[in-house]
Amino acid sequence: MATTDNHDVLALLREGRPRTKTELAQLTGQARSTIGIRLDALLERGLVTILDEAVSTGGRPSLSYAFNAKAGVVLAADLGATHAYLGVTDLAGEILAHRREELAIGDGPVAVLDRVADAWDDQLVGLGLTAADVRGAGLGLPGPVEHSTGRPVSPPIMPGWDDFDVPAYVAGRFDVPVLVDNDVNILALGEWTERYPDETDLLVVKVATGIGAGLVCAGRLSRGAQGAAGDIGHIQVAAESSRVCRCGQSGCLEAYASGRGIAQSLADLGSAAATSDDVVELVRSGDPEATRLSREAGRLIGEVLSACVAILNPGRIVVGGEMARSGETLLAGIREAIYQRAQPLATRQLSVVTMQDPERGGVRGAARMALDAILAA
């Protein structure tokens, strides 16, 4: 027989459907009196509301209970190397405010996190809210993160961030629980929960200044033993290489196939390209060299992903990040390599697609990460 606590009852109501005590008792295997105690606790916290009386088949009408998504808000941030997407959501993860902020992650944690906190303050004011309405915060960082502590670990593109206590610093501005993860993990969490909730095995790839992957395996986000799962950008793809990656090694996938890597290849050919945005604009304008190099980058990424397909057998691969905005060129190269190298059984029903809303996916994922934590207690 199933057992329950406040979390289980709340989890059922968070699904979005109002339920009666009788329904909750049947679903959890607990007595109606026990469910009543749970609901009273949740009502006291403002997390549950009582709706109009439900239709009854006879006798006294039953009360219907629903999750109260307006009981507070969550702050969410998806930080990249050169910009951040920031948002405020309700307790159901619905985005109430969203903005892009230009910033350099290399400016260090204090400067960057102060910018993020100031932007959140502005968003709260715009919504007519204050810090007292905030229930939690979630952030994604563009580097390896020890999820259990929220501290970055030797991040290649984040000078000054190593072992910085991000949760404590943010909590100094907003006295709430703060969750931190790698940016690709929150992107994967956002895509999975919002776009592909029925996919039990999903691979989300971000191609921007760097390259990384978020893994959903057997219906769970997989971070690995130390939170380093999916760090595909530093897999070696060129055995003989003089191009040094920012991690200090040579021949890394990121050094050639990221937006920064493609820009460097274009610069070697005399182009003025320096960033992922520059590459995207050149591809969109029909520049032949940018188009060729983007397709080649796609093939390199596809070769690495074909090994991931062989190991994980995902049902879908979603490609996001700045470089995904360049259109089908990059994606065509990825598909070509995967379908050429992976076994037919693994690719028979595999779908490789671009992200539908890359600017909001990470914000949704960061909010979901925070919500799952604060509403699980």
N, C-alpha and C positions, 0 to 999 in steps of 0.2 A: 504494500500500500504506500502511496506517495506521502511525503511529508512536506510541510511548508513553513515559511516564516514570513516576516514582512516583505522581504525581498521577493519571494516567490509570488506572493499576491500582487505586489507592485509590478513585477515582470509581466504577469498576465494582463494587467490593466494598461501597461505601457504599449501593448500590442495595438491599442487604439479602439478596442471594442468595449463598451460599458458592460458590466456583468453584475448579477445579483449575488447575494450571499450564497444562495443555493447553488448557483453555477460554479462559484469559486470553491465551494465545499466539494462538489462533485469532481472538479478538475484536480484538486489537491489531495483529496482523501481525508480532509480534516472535518471536524464537526463545525456546524454553523456557529456555535458559540465561540469556538476558537477563531474562526474567520472574523467574527465580530470584533474580537479583541485586536486582531491585526488591523482591521479597517479603522477602528477608533484611533489607533496609534498613528496611522497614516493621515487620517483626517486632521488630527491635532497638529501634524507637521505641514498641513496644507497641500500635501502631495496627491490627495484624492478628494473628489467632490461628489456630492449626492445629486443625481439628476432627477428629472420628473419620475413619478411612479411608473414602474414597468407594467406592461399588460399582464394580467393574471388570468389563469384558466378558472379561477373560482376562489372565493374567500377574499381575504384582505390583499390588496395589490402589494407587490414587492418593490423595495427600493433598488435602484440601479446605481452602481458606483462607477466612476470614471477617473482616469488619470488626469491630474491638473497640470497641464504643460505650462500654465502661466504662473506657476508658483515661484518662478525665478528665472534667471538666465545663465548661460554659460559663455565664457569667452574662448575664442578659438583662433589659432594662428598657424599658418603654413609658411614657414620661412625658407627662402631659397638663398642662393649666393648673392643675388643682386636686387631682390625684391621680396615682398611678403604679401600674402593674402590674409586679411584679418576680418574676423566676423564676430557677431553676437547672435546666439541662437536661444530659442526657448528650450524647455526641458524635454521637448519631443525632438529636438534637433532641427527645427525649422529655422532657417536663416532670417533674422530680423534686420540685420545690418551687415554690409559687406563692402570692403574697399581694398584697393591695391596700394601698397606703400613702397616707394623706391628706397632701398637701403642696401648697404654693403655689409654682409655677414662678417667680413674681415675687420670691421671697425671694433669688434670685441663685444663681449656679452653685456657689459654695463650700458654702453651706448645704444646697442641694438634693442635690448629689452626695455630700456627707458622709452625708446621711440614706440615700441609696440604697446607699452602700457599707456602712453599718452594718447595713442590712436584709439585704444579701447575706451579710455575716458571720454574722448570726443564722441564715439559711437553711442556710449551710454547716455550722454547728455542729449544727443539727437533723438534718442528713443524715450526721453523723459524719465530715465532711470538713474540710479546711483550705484555706488559700489556695494551698498547694502542689499541690492537685488541679485548680486552675483553669487552663484552657488559653487562654481568651480571653473577651472581653466584648463585647456589642452593646447599643447604646442608641438609642432613638428620641426625638427632641425635637419639641415642638409649635411649630416654626417653620422657616424656611429654613436649610438646612445645606449647606455645601460638603463633599460626601461625601469628596472626595479628602483633605481635611485634618481633617474632623470638627468644624470650627468653625462655630458659628451665624453667620449674616450678617443683621444688622439685623432680628432677630425682633421683630415688633410687640408680642407679649405677654410678652416675656422680658427685662425691664430688667436690665442688667448682664451679659448673656450674649454680646453682640456680640463676635465674634472671640475668644471664650474658648477656650483649648486644652483641650477636654473630654477627648480621648484621653490627653493627658499627665497631666492631673489624676487621672483614674481609674487610670491605670497606676502612679501614685504609691502607690496602695493595693494594687493587684494587678498584679504585674509581668508582664503579659501583653499581647498585641495587643488594642487597643480600637477597635472600629468604631462610627461614629456616622452617623445619617441622620435625615431627617425622619420624624416618627411615622407619617404616612400611607404612606410608602414601605415601612416595615417591616410595617405592617398588610397592605399589598398583597402583600408577599413571603410573609407567613405564610398568607394566604388562598389564594394561588396554589399554593404548594408543598404545603400540607396538605389543602386542600379541592378545588381545581380544577386539578390538575396537567395536565389535558388541554386546558385553555383556552389558546390561544396569544395571545388578545387579551382582556384583562380590565381593568375599571375598578373600583377600590375607592374609595368615598367615605366620609369620616369627617365626621359632623355632630355636633359637640359645642360647646364654648365657641367654637371656630372651625370653619372648613370647608376641607377640602382633598381632593385626589384622588391616588391612586397608580395608575400606568399600567403595565400589562404589554402590550407591543407585539411581535408576531411572536416570542413565546416568550422575551422578555427584559424585565426590569424597566427602564423607561425613566426616567432622572432628568433628561434634558435636558442642554444644554451646560454649565450651571453648577450643576445640582442643583435648579433651581427649577420643573421641570415639575410640573403638577398643582395649582398655587396658584390654584384657581378661586374661593376665598373673596373675592378682591379684584377680581373682575370686576364692573364697574358694572352694576347692574340697575335703578337709579332715577336717571334723568337730572336730575330736579328733586328734590333731597333736602337737608334740613337735618340729617339724622342723620350724624354723623361716625363713621367706622370707626376702630378702634384703630390702623390703619395711617396715619391722618391724612387720607385721602381721604373723600369722601362718596358715598353711594349704593352701597356695596359689598354684594355678596351676603351676606357674613358679618354685616354690620350689621343685616340684616333676618331672615335665615333660620337663623342659628346659634341654639343654645340661649340664649346671652346676648342675641341680638337679639330673639328671641321674648319672653324675659323682660322686656326693656325695653318692648316693645309692650304687654305685659300690665300693666306698672307704669304706663304712660301711661293705662291704663283703670282704674287704682285698685287693681290687684292687688298683693300683697306678693311676687310672684315676683321672684327675683334671679338664679337660676342655672339651668343645664340640668336639674339634678335637680328643681328646683321645677316647671319646666314639665312634665317627664315625669309627676310625681305628679298635677298638675292634669289632664293629659290622661287619665291612667288612672282618675281619679276621675269623669270625665265632664264636667268643666268646659267649658261651651259655647264660651267665648271662647278658651280655650287650645286646644281642638280645632280651632276655625276658623282660628286663627293658625298652628297647626302644619300644617294642610293647605295654607294659602296659602304657607307657607315651603317646603313640598314642591314646589309649583308653580314657585316661583322657582328652586329648585335644579334642577328638571326642565328649565326653559328653558335654563339654562346647560349642563346635561348633554346636551340635544338637539344643541347645537353640537358638543360633544365626540363624540357619536355620529356626526355627519356627517363629522367629520375622522378619527376613529379606527376606527369601525365595530367596537366590541367585541362579543363574543358574550355577555357577561354583565356586569352592573353589580351590585356588592355594596355595600350601604349599612350602615355601622357607626357607632360613636360613641355617646355618651350618649343622643342624641335618638332613635336607632333603637330604644331600649327602650320608647318610647311606643306601640309597636304599629303598626298598619296606617295610621294617619292620615297621617303624614309620607310613607310609602312610596306611598300612594294618590295624593297630590299629585304626587310625582315621576313616577310612571308616567303619570299623566294628561297632563302637559306633554310628556314625551318622545314618547309615541305620537301626540300631536296634532301636534307640530312636526317630528319627524324623518321622513325619507322611508321609505316602506314596505319597500324592500329592506333598509335598515339595521336595521329593527325586526322583520323577519319572523321571525327566530329569536332575537331579543334577550330575555334573561331578566333581570328586575330583582328582586333578592331582598335580604333582610336577612342580616346576618352571624350565623352560628350560635353562635359562641362569642367575642364581642367582647373579653371580659376576658383571653383567652389568645392571641388572634390576633396581637397586637403582640409578645408575649413570644416566640411561635414564630418570628415574622419576624425579630426582633432576634437570636435565637439562630442562625437559619439564615444571616443575614448574616455573623455572626462565624465560624460553622463553615465556610462556603464560602471564607472568607479564610484561616483558619489551616490548613485541610486542603488548600489549593491549592498550597502551597509545595513 
